[in-house]
Amino acid sequence: RESEVRLQLAMDAGEHGFWDYNVDTGDVFFSPRYNTMLGYEPGEIPMRFEAWVEMVHPEDRKTVVPEVLHFVEIAKPFLVEFRMKCKDGSWKWISGRGKSFEIDENGVSHRAVGVHVDITEQKRKEDVQSAQLRLIDYAAGHTVTELLQKFLDEAEILTDSEVGFYHFVEEDQKAIRLKTWSKNTLGHMCTVEKVAPLYLINEAGVWADSVRERTPVIHNDYASLLHRKGLPKGHVPLIRELTVPVMRGNKVMAILGVGNKRTDYDQQDVKTVQQLADQAWETVVRKQAEEALRESEERLRTVIESVHTGIIIIDPDSHTVVDVNDVTAELVGIPKEQIIGNHCCKYFCKSEKDCCPITDSAQTLNNSERIINRADGKQATILKSVSTIILGGKEHLLETFIDITARKQTEAELQRSADVVNNIQVGLYIYHLEKPEEDDVLRILGANQATVELLGIPTEDVVGRTIDECFPAIKENGLAKIYADVARNGVGVNLEDVFYGDERIADSYFSIKAFPLPGSCVGVAFEDITERKKMDEAINTIMKN
């Protein structure tokens, strides 16, 4: 017996309950720690096998009791886990280990001894971890409200509660914004028709005590609370409640509460609810950030696809094309999926391969002309600007461009036309009729080199000025009105033997052709026929004589 006493003392010191079962009589010795582990006074539990059976949870009793008796009968060691009812009505998880002794010549055991270990905290942690894993899986495809309700449902299960709520605390720490309740609360426990969305903390009931005190609060006797303010009509009657604040720094961010557990809430419940409350907050913050990022990306995608500007997004480290819009894909001539993932030099910077002006030479591009290589082997001229943009927390290059290929071709054609105009021996002025109702408001937009040779007036002296400013005698011969009519009516005229002279231009005869141009403009081509006119007159004189 001395060794057994030592074993019992060792078990009690190690917080293990010791038991010694007489198989023949049904008597069981339960150590003092065995009793106190379940909330009883030492020796209070009847020392009978039936007493242990009655304390085992009904769901576990069906399997555990036969299993233990079987191992005792065949004299084999056993290890089982089950729930036992405490004196206060709560349940504890027990790990039971036993071994048979006093085995007779027939192999029958007449005695068994063992220990019970309280593994409630271990089971609580396992249950919380399992719940957390389920919640992580659930978070991906559900809204914030649905996610919070799932957290509350799990909190109710883990604490054996019937009601639950999760609310946010305003930034100014003066009010609580009601967010959501558990599915069981909304579906079966509460019929309040209208709830104010915002409660001032200094006016809220005892359910807000954890916010005011900034610590978990347990009310295991709600009816006895002197500072309770009552419940709205249709609210589930409260027997007991547990609320915990979610703290970040020195601020309360949210509050999670559960209520109406069948037994008193304890510190194990506080740990469970606090873990879920904190995880819920972190998950909501992350989910809101993900939703904000997704909305931002959707807005960016809408902008990218709505503008008529080509857009290219490039990873500056790998120079890989991350994204392009439809305008870019259309210009390159292949679907965007075939562009994304390629090195940017393949289509957009081929002449600068291995020498990026942005990342390697620290240059800036703003409306710079560049060449894009089309998929069909042709090239397009673009006007490109490059800036930086943060996507997914990483810096990227944002290239925007407009296709100026057609403009460059037009400029080339205009230059060729200008070369032709400047090399012909006929003078050419371009006039714009600024006021259709007035003949004299014809402003010179352009002049070719032949006008200088024919009239001796530099083009810079006339371009931008009105016709009467450049040619003060023009009104006398009615030419201003003729030009204005051409611009107004769109019908050209040919004029021969037009005489003109002023202080700068010697008296001369001109052959003039006025023709309409777009935009209320008129072109006037002319040549000096004074010498030809004199020759004709001389010939006529000779012929007369």
C-alpha positions as CSV (number, residue, x, y, z in Angstrom):
1,R,0.0,0.0,0.0
2,E,3.0,2.4,0.6
3,S,3.8,2.4,-3.2
4,E,0.1,3.1,-4.0
5,V,0.1,6.1,-1.5
6,R,3.2,7.5,-3.2
7,L,1.6,7.1,-6.6
8,Q,-1.6,8.8,-5.4
9,L,0.5,11.7,-4.0
10,A,2.4,12.0,-7.3
11,M,-0.8,12.0,-9.3
12,D,-2.3,14.7,-7.1
13,A,0.8,16.8,-7.4
14,G,0.7,16.5,-11.1
15,E,-2.9,17.5,-11.3
16,H,-3.9,14.0,-12.3
17,G,-6.8,12.1,-10.7
18,F,-6.0,8.6,-9.5
19,W,-8.6,5.8,-9.4
20,D,-8.4,2.2,-8.1
21,Y,-11.3,-0.1,-9.2
22,N,-12.1,-3.4,-7.4
23,V,-13.7,-5.5,-10.2
24,D,-15.2,-8.0,-7.8
25,T,-17.1,-5.6,-5.5
26,G,-17.6,-2.6,-7.9
27,D,-16.0,-0.3,-5.4
28,V,-13.7,2.4,-6.7
29,F,-11.3,4.6,-4.8
30,F,-11.2,8.2,-6.2
31,S,-8.3,10.3,-5.1
32,P,-8.8,13.8,-3.7
33,R,-7.6,15.4,-6.9
34,Y,-10.0,13.2,-8.9
35,N,-12.8,14.9,-6.9
36,T,-11.6,18.4,-7.0
37,M,-10.9,18.2,-10.8
38,L,-14.6,17.9,-11.3
39,G,-15.5,20.6,-8.7
40,Y,-16.3,18.2,-5.8
41,E,-14.9,18.2,-2.3
42,P,-12.4,15.3,-1.6
43,G,-14.4,12.1,-1.0
44,E,-17.7,13.7,-2.2
45,I,-18.0,11.4,-5.2
46,P,-19.5,8.0,-4.2
47,M,-16.8,5.4,-4.5
48,R,-18.7,3.1,-6.8
49,F,-18.2,2.2,-10.4
50,E,-21.8,3.3,-11.1
51,A,-20.9,6.8,-9.9
52,W,-18.3,7.1,-12.6
53,V,-20.7,5.8,-15.3
54,E,-23.3,8.4,-14.3
55,M,-20.8,11.2,-14.7
56,V,-19.8,10.2,-18.2
57,H,-21.5,12.2,-21.0
58,P,-24.5,10.3,-22.4
59,E,-23.1,10.4,-25.9
60,D,-19.8,9.0,-24.8
61,R,-21.3,6.5,-22.3
62,K,-22.5,4.3,-25.1
63,T,-19.0,3.5,-26.3
64,V,-16.5,4.4,-23.6
65,V,-18.0,2.3,-20.7
66,P,-18.2,-1.0,-22.8
67,E,-14.7,-0.3,-24.1
68,V,-13.2,0.1,-20.6
69,L,-15.0,-3.0,-19.3
70,H,-13.7,-5.0,-22.2
71,F,-10.1,-4.0,-21.7
72,V,-10.3,-4.7,-18.0
73,E,-11.9,-8.1,-18.7
74,I,-9.1,-9.1,-21.1
75,A,-6.5,-7.5,-18.8
76,K,-5.1,-5.1,-21.4
77,P,-4.0,-1.4,-20.9
78,F,-6.4,1.2,-22.4
79,L,-6.5,4.9,-23.2
80,V,-9.8,6.6,-23.9
81,E,-11.1,10.2,-24.2
82,F,-14.5,11.2,-23.0
83,R,-16.5,14.0,-21.3
84,M,-17.4,14.0,-17.6
85,K,-20.0,16.2,-15.9
86,C,-18.7,18.6,-13.2
87,K,-20.6,19.4,-10.0
88,D,-21.7,22.8,-11.5
89,G,-23.2,21.0,-14.6
90,S,-20.4,21.9,-17.0
91,W,-18.5,19.3,-18.9
92,K,-14.8,18.5,-19.0
93,W,-12.8,16.4,-21.4
94,I,-10.9,13.6,-19.7
95,S,-8.1,11.4,-21.0
96,G,-8.4,8.2,-19.1
97,R,-5.5,5.7,-18.9
98,G,-5.8,2.3,-17.1
99,K,-4.2,-1.0,-16.5
100,S,-5.4,-4.3,-15.0
101,F,-3.8,-6.0,-11.9
102,E,-4.3,-9.1,-9.8
103,I,-4.8,-11.3,-12.8
104,D,-5.6,-15.0,-11.8
105,E,-4.5,-18.2,-13.4
106,N,-7.5,-17.9,-15.8
107,G,-6.4,-14.6,-17.1
108,V,-9.2,-12.8,-15.3
109,S,-8.4,-9.3,-13.8
110,H,-9.8,-8.5,-10.3
111,R,-8.4,-5.0,-10.1
112,A,-7.6,-2.1,-12.3
113,V,-5.9,1.3,-11.6
114,G,-5.4,4.4,-13.6
115,V,-5.4,8.1,-13.9
116,H,-7.7,10.8,-15.3
117,V,-6.1,13.9,-16.9
118,D,-8.1,17.0,-17.6
119,I,-7.6,17.8,-21.3
120,T,-10.4,20.3,-21.6
121,E,-8.0,23.1,-22.6
122,Q,-6.2,20.9,-25.1
123,K,-9.6,20.0,-26.6
124,R,-10.7,23.6,-26.6
125,K,-7.6,24.6,-28.5
126,E,-8.2,21.8,-31.0
127,D,-11.8,22.8,-31.5
128,V,-10.9,26.4,-31.9
129,Q,-8.2,25.5,-34.5
130,S,-10.6,23.4,-36.4
131,A,-13.2,26.2,-36.3
132,Q,-10.5,28.6,-37.5
133,L,-9.6,26.4,-40.4
134,R,-13.3,26.1,-41.4
135,L,-13.6,29.9,-41.2
136,I,-10.6,30.4,-43.4
137,D,-12.1,28.2,-46.1
138,Y,-15.5,29.9,-45.7
139,A,-14.1,33.4,-46.0
140,A,-13.1,33.2,-49.7
141,G,-16.6,33.0,-51.2
142,H,-18.7,35.0,-48.8
143,T,-19.5,38.6,-47.8
144,V,-18.3,40.2,-44.7
145,T,-21.7,39.9,-43.0
146,E,-22.0,36.2,-43.9
147,L,-18.4,35.7,-42.6
148,L,-19.1,37.3,-39.3
149,Q,-22.3,35.3,-38.9
150,K,-20.2,32.1,-39.5
151,F,-17.8,33.3,-36.8
152,L,-20.7,33.8,-34.4
153,D,-22.2,30.4,-35.2
154,E,-18.8,28.8,-34.4
155,A,-18.5,30.8,-31.2
156,E,-22.0,29.6,-30.1
157,I,-21.1,26.0,-30.7
158,L,-17.7,26.2,-28.9
159,T,-19.3,27.9,-25.8
160,D,-22.6,26.1,-25.9
161,S,-24.4,29.5,-26.3
162,E,-27.7,30.4,-27.9
163,V,-27.2,34.0,-29.0
164,G,-24.3,35.9,-30.5
165,F,-23.5,39.3,-32.0
166,Y,-20.6,41.1,-33.6
167,H,-20.5,45.0,-33.8
168,F,-18.0,47.6,-34.8
169,V,-16.8,50.5,-32.7
170,E,-16.6,53.9,-34.4
171,E,-13.3,55.6,-35.0
172,D,-14.0,58.3,-32.4
173,Q,-14.7,55.6,-29.8
174,K,-18.0,57.2,-28.9
175,A,-20.4,54.9,-30.6
176,I,-21.0,51.3,-31.6
177,R,-22.3,50.5,-35.1
178,L,-24.4,47.4,-35.1
179,K,-23.2,44.9,-37.7
180,T,-24.7,41.4,-37.4
181,W,-26.0,38.6,-35.2
182,S,-25.7,34.8,-35.4
183,K,-28.1,32.9,-37.6
184,N,-29.7,31.2,-34.6
185,T,-30.2,34.7,-33.0
186,L,-31.9,36.1,-36.1
187,G,-33.8,32.9,-37.0
188,H,-35.1,31.7,-33.7
189,M,-34.2,33.8,-30.7
190,C,-35.0,37.4,-31.5
191,T,-38.0,39.1,-33.1
192,V,-37.0,42.8,-32.6
193,E,-38.5,44.6,-35.7
194,K,-36.4,47.7,-35.8
195,V,-33.0,48.3,-34.3
196,A,-31.1,51.6,-34.2
197,P,-27.9,51.2,-36.3
198,L,-25.8,53.3,-33.9
199,Y,-25.6,53.2,-30.1
200,L,-23.7,55.8,-28.0
201,I,-21.3,53.9,-25.8
202,N,-22.1,56.0,-22.7
203,E,-25.8,55.3,-23.2
204,A,-25.6,51.6,-24.2
205,G,-26.6,48.8,-21.8
206,V,-24.5,46.2,-20.0
207,W,-23.7,44.5,-23.3
208,A,-21.3,47.4,-24.0
209,D,-19.4,47.0,-20.6
210,S,-16.5,45.3,-22.3
211,V,-16.0,48.4,-24.6
212,R,-16.2,50.8,-21.7
213,E,-13.9,48.7,-19.5
214,R,-11.7,47.5,-22.4
215,T,-11.5,44.0,-21.2
216,P,-13.7,40.8,-21.4
217,V,-16.8,40.9,-19.2
218,I,-18.8,38.0,-17.9
219,H,-22.4,38.5,-16.6
220,N,-23.5,35.1,-15.3
221,D,-26.6,36.5,-13.5
222,Y,-28.0,39.1,-15.9
223,A,-31.2,39.6,-13.9
224,S,-29.2,40.8,-10.9
225,L,-27.3,43.5,-12.6
226,L,-28.3,46.9,-11.1
227,H,-27.0,48.9,-14.1
228,R,-28.9,46.9,-16.8
229,K,-31.2,49.0,-18.9
230,G,-33.7,46.3,-20.0
231,L,-34.2,44.7,-23.4
232,P,-36.3,45.9,-26.4
233,K,-39.6,44.2,-27.1
234,G,-39.0,40.9,-29.0
235,H,-35.4,40.5,-27.7
236,V,-34.5,37.1,-26.4
237,P,-34.5,37.0,-22.5
238,L,-30.9,37.1,-21.3
239,I,-29.7,34.8,-18.5
240,R,-26.0,35.2,-18.9
241,E,-23.6,36.8,-21.4
242,L,-19.9,37.1,-22.3
243,T,-18.6,39.9,-24.3
244,V,-15.0,40.6,-25.4
245,P,-13.5,43.7,-27.1
246,V,-11.2,43.5,-30.1
247,M,-8.3,45.9,-29.2
248,R,-5.8,47.3,-31.6
249,G,-3.3,49.6,-29.9
250,N,-5.3,51.7,-27.4
251,K,-8.5,51.5,-29.5
252,V,-11.5,49.2,-29.4
253,M,-12.3,48.1,-32.9
254,A,-15.2,45.7,-32.4
255,I,-17.1,43.7,-29.8
256,L,-18.1,40.0,-30.0
257,G,-20.7,38.7,-27.5
258,V,-22.4,35.4,-26.8
259,G,-25.2,34.6,-24.4
260,N,-27.4,32.1,-22.6
261,K,-24.9,29.3,-22.1
262,R,-26.6,26.6,-20.0
263,T,-23.9,26.9,-17.4
264,D,-21.8,29.8,-16.2
265,Y,-19.3,31.3,-18.6
266,D,-15.7,30.9,-17.4
267,Q,-12.2,31.9,-18.4
268,Q,-12.0,29.0,-20.9
269,D,-14.9,30.6,-22.7
270,V,-13.2,34.0,-22.6
271,K,-10.1,32.5,-24.3
272,T,-12.2,30.9,-27.0
273,V,-14.4,33.9,-27.8
274,Q,-11.4,36.3,-27.7
275,Q,-9.5,34.1,-30.2
276,L,-12.5,34.1,-32.6
277,A,-13.2,37.8,-32.1
278,D,-9.6,38.7,-33.0
279,Q,-9.5,36.3,-36.0
280,A,-12.8,37.7,-37.2
281,W,-11.5,41.2,-37.1
282,E,-8.3,40.3,-39.0
283,T,-10.2,38.4,-41.5
284,V,-12.7,41.2,-42.1
285,V,-9.9,43.8,-42.4
286,R,-8.1,41.5,-44.9
287,K,-11.3,40.8,-46.8
288,Q,-12.2,44.5,-46.9
289,A,-8.7,45.2,-48.2
290,E,-9.1,42.5,-50.8
291,E,-12.5,43.8,-51.9
292,A,-11.1,47.3,-52.0
293,L,-8.2,46.1,-54.1
294,R,-10.6,44.1,-56.4
295,E,-12.8,47.1,-56.8
296,S,-9.8,49.3,-57.5
297,E,-8.5,46.8,-60.1
298,E,-12.0,46.7,-61.7
299,R,-12.1,50.5,-61.9
300,L,-8.6,50.5,-63.3
301,R,-9.7,47.8,-65.9
302,T,-12.7,49.9,-66.8
303,V,-10.6,53.0,-67.3
304,I,-8.0,51.0,-69.2
305,E,-10.5,49.6,-71.6
306,S,-12.6,52.8,-71.9
307,V,-9.9,55.2,-73.0
308,H,-8.9,55.5,-76.6
309,T,-5.2,55.5,-75.6
310,G,-3.0,52.5,-75.7
311,I,-1.9,51.3,-72.3
312,I,0.9,48.8,-71.4
313,I,1.8,47.7,-67.9
314,I,5.3,46.3,-67.5
315,D,7.2,44.6,-64.6
316,P,10.4,46.7,-64.4
317,D,12.4,43.9,-63.0
318,S,11.8,41.3,-65.7
319,H,10.5,43.7,-68.4
320,T,7.6,41.4,-68.9
321,V,4.3,42.7,-70.2
322,V,1.8,42.3,-67.3
323,D,-1.2,43.8,-69.0
324,V,-2.4,45.7,-72.1
325,N,-5.7,47.1,-73.2
326,D,-7.7,46.4,-76.3
327,V,-6.3,49.5,-78.1
328,T,-2.8,48.2,-77.7
329,A,-3.8,44.7,-78.9
330,E,-5.5,46.1,-81.9
331,L,-2.5,48.1,-82.9
332,V,-0.1,45.2,-82.5
333,G,-2.6,43.0,-84.4
334,I,-2.9,40.0,-82.1
335,P,-5.1,39.2,-79.0
336,K,-3.8,40.7,-75.7
337,E,-3.3,37.2,-74.3
338,Q,-0.6,36.6,-76.8
339,I,1.2,39.9,-75.8
340,I,1.0,39.5,-72.0
341,G,3.9,37.5,-70.6
342,N,6.3,38.5,-73.4
343,H,9.4,40.7,-73.0
344,C,8.5,44.3,-73.7
345,C,11.1,44.5,-76.4
346,K,9.3,42.0,-78.6
347,Y,6.7,44.6,-79.6
348,F,7.3,47.9,-77.9
349,C,11.0,48.7,-77.5
350,K,12.9,46.4,-79.8
351,S,15.4,49.0,-80.8
352,E,16.3,49.5,-77.1
353,K,16.7,45.8,-76.1
354,D,19.0,45.3,-73.1
355,C,19.2,49.0,-72.6
356,C,15.9,50.2,-71.2
357,P,15.9,54.1,-71.1
358,I,13.7,54.0,-68.0
359,T,15.2,51.3,-65.7
360,D,18.8,51.3,-67.1
361,S,19.4,54.9,-68.0
362,A,17.0,56.6,-65.6
363,Q,15.4,58.6,-68.4
364,T,11.9,60.0,-68.5
365,L,9.6,59.7,-71.4
366,N,6.9,62.3,-72.0
367,N,5.2,62.4,-75.4
368,S,8.3,60.9,-77.0
369,E,8.0,59.3,-80.5
370,R,8.7,55.6,-80.5
371,I,8.1,52.6,-82.8
372,I,5.8,49.6,-82.2
373,N,6.5,46.4,-84.0
374,R,3.2,45.0,-85.3
375,A,2.7,41.2,-85.5
376,D,2.4,41.5,-89.3
377,G,6.0,42.8,-89.5
378,K,4.9,46.5,-90.1
379,Q,5.8,49.3,-87.8
380,A,3.6,52.0,-86.2
381,T,4.7,55.3,-84.9
382,I,3.4,56.2,-81.4
383,L,3.7,59.1,-79.0
384,K,4.6,57.5,-75.7
385,S,4.8,58.6,-72.1
386,V,6.0,56.4,-69.2
387,S,5.2,56.7,-65.5
388,T,5.1,54.4,-62.5
389,I,2.1,52.8,-60.8
390,I,1.7,50.6,-57.7
391,L,-0.1,47.3,-58.4
392,G,-0.4,44.6,-55.8
393,G,2.1,46.4,-53.6
394,K,4.8,46.4,-56.3
395,E,6.0,49.2,-58.6
396,H,5.2,48.8,-62.3
397,L,5.8,50.9,-65.4
398,L,2.7,52.4,-66.9
399,E,3.2,53.2,-70.6
400,T,0.5,55.2,-72.4
401,F,0.6,56.1,-76.1
402,I,-1.4,57.3,-79.0
403,D,-1.0,56.0,-82.5
404,I,0.4,58.9,-84.7
405,T,1.1,56.7,-87.7
406,A,-1.6,58.3,-89.8
407,R,-0.6,61.8,-88.6
408,K,3.0,61.1,-89.5
409,Q,1.9,60.0,-93.0
410,T,-0.2,63.1,-93.3
411,E,2.6,65.3,-92.2
412,A,4.8,63.6,-94.8
413,E,2.3,64.2,-97.5
414,L,1.8,67.8,-96.5
415,Q,5.5,68.3,-96.5
416,R,5.7,66.9,-100.0
417,S,2.8,69.2,-101.0
418,A,4.5,72.1,-99.4
419,D,7.7,71.3,-101.3
420,V,5.7,71.3,-104.5
421,V,3.9,74.6,-103.6
422,N,7.1,76.3,-102.6
423,N,8.8,75.2,-105.9
424,I,6.1,76.3,-108.3
425,Q,6.4,79.7,-109.9
426,V,2.9,80.8,-109.1
427,G,2.2,82.8,-106.0
428,L,-0.2,81.3,-103.5
429,Y,-2.0,82.9,-100.5
430,I,-4.4,81.1,-98.1
431,Y,-7.0,83.3,-96.6
432,H,-9.5,82.5,-93.8
433,L,-12.9,84.3,-93.7
434,E,-13.2,85.0,-90.0
435,K,-16.6,86.8,-90.2
436,P,-18.8,85.5,-93.0
437,E,-20.8,88.7,-93.0
438,E,-17.8,91.0,-93.5
439,D,-15.7,90.9,-96.7
440,D,-12.6,92.6,-95.3
441,V,-11.9,90.2,-92.4
442,L,-9.8,87.8,-94.5
443,R,-6.8,86.7,-92.5
444,I,-3.7,85.3,-94.3
445,L,-2.9,81.8,-93.0
446,G,-0.1,80.9,-95.3
447,A,2.0,81.9,-98.3
448,N,4.6,80.2,-100.5
449,Q,8.0,81.3,-101.5
450,A,6.9,82.5,-105.0
451,T,4.8,85.3,-103.4
452,V,8.1,86.8,-102.0
453,E,9.7,86.6,-105.5
454,L,6.6,88.1,-107.2
455,L,5.7,90.8,-104.8
456,G,8.9,91.3,-102.8
457,I,7.1,91.0,-99.4
458,P,8.5,88.4,-96.9
459,T,5.9,85.8,-95.8
460,E,6.5,86.7,-92.1
461,D,5.2,90.2,-92.9
462,V,1.8,88.9,-94.1
463,V,1.0,85.6,-92.4
464,G,-1.4,86.2,-89.5
465,R,-2.5,89.7,-90.8
466,T,-5.7,90.7,-92.6
467,I,-5.9,91.3,-96.3
468,D,-6.5,95.1,-96.0
469,E,-3.5,95.4,-93.6
470,C,-1.2,93.8,-96.2
471,F,-2.8,95.2,-99.3
472,P,-4.4,98.6,-98.5
473,A,-5.6,99.2,-102.1
474,I,-7.4,95.8,-102.3
475,K,-10.8,97.2,-101.6
476,E,-10.7,99.6,-104.5
477,N,-10.8,96.8,-107.1
478,G,-13.3,94.7,-105.2
479,L,-11.0,91.6,-104.8
480,A,-11.7,91.2,-101.1
481,K,-15.4,90.8,-101.8
482,I,-14.7,88.3,-104.6
483,Y,-12.4,86.2,-102.3
484,A,-15.0,86.3,-99.5
485,D,-17.8,85.1,-101.9
486,V,-15.6,82.2,-102.9
487,A,-15.2,81.2,-99.2
488,R,-18.9,81.6,-98.6
489,N,-20.3,80.0,-101.7
490,G,-17.7,77.4,-102.4
491,V,-17.4,78.4,-106.1
492,G,-14.0,79.3,-107.6
493,V,-13.4,82.2,-110.0
494,N,-10.7,83.0,-112.6
495,L,-9.7,86.7,-113.0
496,E,-7.6,88.0,-115.9
497,D,-5.8,91.4,-116.3
498,V,-6.3,92.4,-112.6
499,F,-4.4,95.6,-112.0
500,Y,-2.9,96.3,-108.6
501,G,-0.3,98.6,-107.1
502,D,0.5,100.3,-103.7
503,E,3.4,101.8,-101.9
504,R,5.3,98.5,-101.7
505,I,4.1,96.8,-104.9
506,A,4.7,98.4,-108.2
507,D,1.7,98.8,-110.6
508,S,1.3,95.4,-112.2
509,Y,-1.2,93.2,-113.9
510,F,-2.0,89.8,-112.5
511,S,-3.8,86.6,-113.5
512,I,-5.7,85.3,-110.5
513,K,-7.5,82.0,-109.7
514,A,-9.5,81.9,-106.4
515,F,-10.6,78.5,-105.2
516,P,-12.6,77.4,-102.1
517,L,-10.9,75.4,-99.2
518,P,-12.4,73.7,-96.2
519,G,-13.1,75.7,-93.0
520,S,-14.2,79.0,-94.7
521,C,-10.9,79.4,-96.4
522,V,-10.0,80.4,-99.9
523,G,-6.8,79.9,-101.9
524,V,-5.6,82.6,-104.2
525,A,-3.1,81.6,-106.9
526,F,-1.6,84.4,-109.0
527,E,1.1,85.2,-111.5
528,D,2.4,88.5,-112.7
529,I,1.4,89.1,-116.3
530,T,2.7,92.7,-116.6
531,E,5.5,91.9,-119.1
532,R,3.2,89.6,-121.1
533,K,0.6,92.4,-121.1
534,K,3.1,95.0,-122.4
535,M,4.2,92.5,-125.1
536,D,0.7,92.0,-126.2
537,E,0.1,95.8,-126.3
538,A,3.3,96.3,-128.4
539,I,2.3,93.6,-130.8
540,N,-1.2,95.2,-131.2
541,T,0.4,98.6,-131.9
542,I,2.6,97.1,-134.6
543,M,-0.2,95.3,-136.1
544,K,-2.2,98.6,-136.3
545,N,0.6,100.5,-138.0
